[in-house]
């Protein structure tokens, strides 16, 4: 049964959040706190009642321990899905069927291409727009670069995503006091299965933020070949790929020593883009971009907000019936791109053939 919303025109839209872990506490609630004129947190659900009650108490929202109760709440217009990723697809579909106005799903929004296609079909059938929380695509610095880069995508020969961050708990603790954090178990870093899990987790948890950006410069994403993949300690990865004539390098290191940096570069024959994103969990300021062309450098940003706030602004727009949602095809291709890279990288750990295309690894 679906309950229609009680939303009054002009009033803030009601937000319900499924999953009250560190991302909700340290990213979404602070972002929403700056947007109370258009969005208001009305309901927090978590399977741990103590966590649900504590986090809801910070924002004066209702709390519950069941998805059904949140989806039946007529004060919830927009659902944010911040639960463990194996629940994402089912919760996205249930949120669409519950007659909500828009859905935000943390990445990855599905675990297989089949799940993604199922989500796309339900979104089309119900008309409920879906946004995936790859925050960089909503950052005003990225959007300004996209509007200004001209023919850069046609001439790019090298793409780099380079990420240096402290471990998540350190940033989370700067942002807020996390309730109910689950400790990370000790792992045997020489075990091939651990290495594979860490590579897959690196791609699907960290690189995935920049893969939609990579894909803007590699339209034939199915032809991507993973040439080399290794993990870095204490956590990180180095993955080298090729897409036709374009070389792609993904690097990440999470440690306590270096200054945080998140840089995306696309380098062409006579033009180049460099974007400095704010690190994860940092709320102030947008990305800044530099576009170099013919000896001239165009500097863009910083703007008044970053991608975390940008995705919520976009949700409010979509839930109000304005703006264009990302196409289902774009979301599915972004997911398939990430899954294929993860599987091809993992395949190399087992002695798979370097240069096997990512698409072959997924279909295998």
C-alpha positions in Angstrom: 0.0 0.0 0.0 1.3 3.5 -0.8 0.5 6.6 1.2 0.3 9.9 -0.6 2.6 12.6 0.7 1.3 15.4 3.0 3.7 17.8 1.4 2.5 21.4 1.1 3.7 23.5 -1.8 6.5 25.8 -0.7 7.1 23.9 2.5 10.4 22.0 2.9 10.4 18.4 1.5 10.6 15.6 4.0 13.6 13.3 4.0 13.7 9.7 5.3 17.0 7.9 5.6 17.4 4.1 5.5 20.6 3.4 7.5 22.1 5.7 10.1 25.8 4.7 9.9 28.8 7.0 9.5 27.9 8.3 6.1 24.5 9.4 7.3 25.9 10.9 10.4 29.1 12.6 9.0 28.0 13.5 5.5 24.2 13.7 4.9 23.0 15.2 8.2 25.5 18.1 8.1 24.7 18.7 4.4 20.9 18.7 5.1 21.4 21.0 8.1 22.5 23.7 5.6 19.3 23.2 3.5 16.5 23.4 6.0 14.6 25.9 3.9 14.1 23.2 1.2 14.7 19.9 3.0 13.9 18.6 6.4 14.9 15.2 8.0 11.6 13.6 9.1 12.5 9.9 9.7 15.6 7.9 10.4 15.6 4.1 10.1 18.3 1.8 11.4 18.2 -1.9 12.3 20.0 -0.9 15.6 17.3 0.8 17.6 19.8 2.7 19.8 21.6 4.1 16.8 18.3 5.0 15.1 17.0 6.8 18.2 20.3 8.6 18.9 20.8 9.9 15.3 17.1 10.8 14.9 17.4 12.8 18.2 20.0 15.0 16.7 17.6 16.3 14.1 14.3 16.0 15.8 13.1 13.2 13.5 11.0 10.1 14.0 13.0 6.8 14.2 12.2 3.2 13.4 13.9 -0.1 12.8 12.0 -1.1 9.6 12.0 0.1 6.0 8.3 -0.5 5.8 7.6 1.9 8.6 9.7 4.6 7.0 8.2 4.1 3.6 4.7 4.3 5.0 5.4 7.7 6.7 3.4 10.3 4.7 5.8 13.0 5.9 8.7 11.4 3.9 8.9 12.7 0.3 12.5 11.7 -0.5 14.2 8.5 0.6 18.0 8.3 1.0 19.4 4.8 1.0 22.5 4.6 3.1 22.3 0.9 4.2 24.9 -1.9 3.4 25.2 -2.2 -0.3 23.6 -5.7 -0.6 20.2 -4.1 0.4 20.4 -1.2 -2.1 18.5 -2.6 -5.1 15.6 -4.0 -3.1 15.3 -0.7 -1.1 15.4 1.5 -4.2 12.7 -0.6 -5.8 10.5 -0.5 -2.6 11.0 3.3 -2.3 9.9 3.8 -5.9 6.8 1.6 -5.4 5.9 3.5 -2.2 5.1 6.6 -4.3 8.0 8.8 -3.0 9.0 11.8 -5.0 12.7 11.0 -5.5 15.3 8.5 -4.2 19.0 9.0 -3.4 21.0 5.8 -3.3 24.6 5.6 -2.0 26.9 3.9 -4.5 26.9 1.3 -5.7 23.1 1.3 -6.3 23.1 -2.3 -7.4 25.5 -5.3 -7.2 24.9 -6.7 -10.7 23.8 -5.4 -14.1 20.5 -7.4 -13.7 19.7 -5.6 -10.5 20.4 -2.3 -12.2 18.1 -3.1 -15.1 15.4 -4.1 -12.6 15.8 -0.7 -10.8 15.7 1.1 -14.2 12.4 -0.6 -15.1 10.7 0.2 -11.8 11.9 3.9 -12.1 10.5 4.1 -15.6 7.2 2.4 -14.5 6.7 4.6 -11.4 8.2 7.8 -12.7 10.3 8.2 -9.5 13.7 9.8 -10.3 16.8 8.1 -8.8 20.2 9.7 -8.0 23.3 7.7 -7.2 25.5 9.4 -4.6 28.6 9.8 -6.7 29.0 13.3 -5.3 31.7 14.6 -7.8 29.2 14.6 -10.7 27.1 17.2 -8.7 30.0 19.4 -7.7 29.7 22.9 -9.2 33.5 22.8 -10.0 33.0 19.7 -12.1 29.8 21.1 -13.8 31.6 24.4 -14.6 34.5 22.5 -16.1 32.1 20.4 -18.2 30.5 23.5 -19.5 33.9 25.1 -20.4 36.1 22.3 -21.7 35.0 22.4 -25.4 36.5 19.6 -27.5 38.7 18.2 -24.8 36.9 14.8 -24.6 37.7 14.1 -28.3 41.5 14.7 -27.8 42.2 13.1 -24.4 45.0 10.6 -24.3 45.6 10.2 -20.5 43.3 10.2 -17.6 44.4 10.1 -13.9 42.4 9.8 -10.7 44.7 10.2 -7.7 43.3 10.0 -4.2 45.2 10.4 -0.9 43.1 10.3 2.2 43.4 9.5 5.9 41.3 6.4 7.0 37.6 7.2 7.0 37.1 7.0 10.8 39.5 9.9 11.3 37.5 12.2 9.0 34.2 10.9 10.4 35.3 11.8 13.9 36.2 15.3 12.8 32.7 15.7 11.3 30.7 14.3 14.2 30.7 11.8 17.0 29.8 8.5 15.3 27.3 6.3 17.1 27.5 2.5 16.6 30.6 2.2 14.5 31.6 -1.4 13.8 35.3 -2.1 14.2 37.2 -3.4 11.1 38.5 -7.0 11.6 42.2 -7.8 11.2 43.0 -9.3 7.9 45.8 -11.5 6.5 47.2 -9.2 3.7 49.0 -12.1 2.1 45.8 -14.0 1.5 44.8 -13.8 -2.3 41.1 -13.7 -1.3 41.8 -10.7 1.0 43.7 -9.0 -1.8 40.8 -9.5 -4.2 38.3 -8.2 -1.6 40.4 -5.1 -1.1 40.8 -4.5 -4.8 37.0 -4.9 -5.4 36.3 -2.7 -2.3 38.8 -0.1 -3.6 37.1 0.1 -7.0 33.5 -0.1 -5.7 34.0 2.1 -2.6 36.5 4.7 -3.7 37.4 4.8 -7.4 33.7 4.6 -8.2 33.4 8.3 -7.3 35.6 9.2 -10.3 34.6 6.5 -12.7 31.6 8.5 -14.1 34.1 11.3 -14.8 36.5 8.8 -16.5 33.6 7.6 -18.6 32.9 11.1 -19.9 36.3 10.8 -21.7 35.9 7.1 -22.7 32.6 6.7 -24.4 33.3 3.1 -25.5 33.5 1.9 -21.9 33.1 -1.8 -22.8 36.5 -1.8 -24.5 38.4 -0.9 -21.4 41.4 -3.3 -20.7 42.8 -3.6 -17.2 46.5 -4.0 -17.6 47.8 -4.0 -14.0 46.2 -4.0 -10.6 47.7 -4.1 -7.1 46.8 -3.1 -3.6 48.8 -0.6 -1.5 49.3 -0.7 2.2 47.7 0.1 4.6 44.9 0.6 2.1 44.9 1.6 -1.5 45.3 0.5 -5.1 47.2 1.1 -8.3 45.2 0.2 -11.4 46.3 0.8 -15.0 43.9 0.5 -17.9 43.6 1.3 -21.5 40.5 2.3 -23.5 41.5 2.4 -27.2 44.2 5.0 -27.4 43.4 6.4 -23.9 45.6 5.5 -20.9 43.8 5.5 -17.6 45.5 5.4 -14.2 43.6 5.0 -10.9 45.6 5.5 -7.7 44.6 5.7 -4.1 46.3 5.6 -0.7 44.7 5.9 2.7 47.1 6.5 5.5 47.8 8.8 8.4 50.9 10.6 7.0 50.3 12.6 3.8 48.2 15.7 3.2 44.8 14.8 1.8 44.3 15.3 -1.9 41.8 14.2 -4.5 42.9 15.1 -8.1 41.3 14.2 -11.4 43.1 14.9 -14.6 42.3 14.5 -18.3 45.1 15.4 -20.6 44.8 16.0 -24.4 47.0 16.9 -27.2 46.7 20.7 -26.8 44.3 21.0 -23.8 44.2 19.6 -20.3 41.8 19.6 -17.3 42.9 19.3 -13.7 40.3 19.3 -10.9 41.1 19.4 -7.2 38.1 17.9 -5.2 37.6 18.5 -1.5 38.5 15.3 0.4 35.6 13.0 1.5 33.7 14.2 4.5 34.9 17.8 4.0 31.8 20.1 3.7 33.3 23.5 2.9 33.9 24.7 -0.6 33.6 23.1 -4.0 36.1 21.6 -6.3 38.4 24.0 -8.2 39.2 23.3 -11.9 42.0 24.4 -14.3 41.6 24.1 -18.0 44.8 24.8 -20.0 44.5 25.5 -23.6 46.9 27.1 -26.1 49.0 28.7 -23.4 46.0 30.1 -21.5 44.7 28.7 -18.1 41.1 29.1 -17.1 40.5 28.9 -13.4 37.1 27.8 -12.1 35.8 27.9 -8.6 35.6 27.6 -5.7 31.8 27.9 -5.5 29.5 28.1 -2.6 28.9 24.4 -2.0 30.3 21.0 -3.0 28.9 17.8 -4.4 27.4 16.5 -1.2 25.1 19.5 -1.0 24.8 19.6 -4.8 23.2 16.1 -4.9 20.7 17.1 -2.2 19.8 20.3 -4.1 19.3 18.2 -7.2 17.0 15.8 -5.3 14.9 18.7 -4.0 14.6 20.0 -7.6 13.6 16.6 -8.9 11.1 16.0 -6.1 9.5 19.4 -6.8 9.0 18.3 -10.5 11.7 20.4 -12.1 15.1 19.5 -13.6 16.2 16.5 -15.5 17.2 13.3 -13.6 20.3 11.3 -14.8 19.1 8.8 -17.4 18.7 5.2 -16.3 21.1 4.3 -19.1 23.8 6.5 -17.7 23.4 5.0 -14.2 23.5 1.4 -15.5 26.5 2.1 -17.7 28.3 3.8 -14.8 27.7 0.7 -12.6 28.6 -1.7 -15.3 31.9 0.2 -15.9 32.8 0.0 -12.2 31.8 -3.7 -11.9 33.8 -4.6 -15.0 36.9 -2.9 -13.8 36.6 -4.4 -10.3 36.2 -7.9 -11.8 39.0 -7.5 -14.3 41.3 -6.3 -11.5 40.4 -9.2 -9.3 41.0 -11.6 -12.2 44.6 -10.5 -12.5 45.2 -11.6 -8.8 44.4 -15.2 -10.0 46.9 -14.9 -12.8 44.2 -13.8 -15.3 45.4 -12.4 -18.6 46.6 -8.8 -18.4 44.7 -6.9 -21.1 41.5 -9.0 -20.9 38.8 -6.5 -21.4 36.7 -5.5 -18.5 33.5 -6.5 -20.4 34.9 -10.1 -20.9 35.6 -10.4 -17.2 32.0 -9.4 -16.4 30.4 -11.8 -18.9 32.7 -14.7 -17.9 
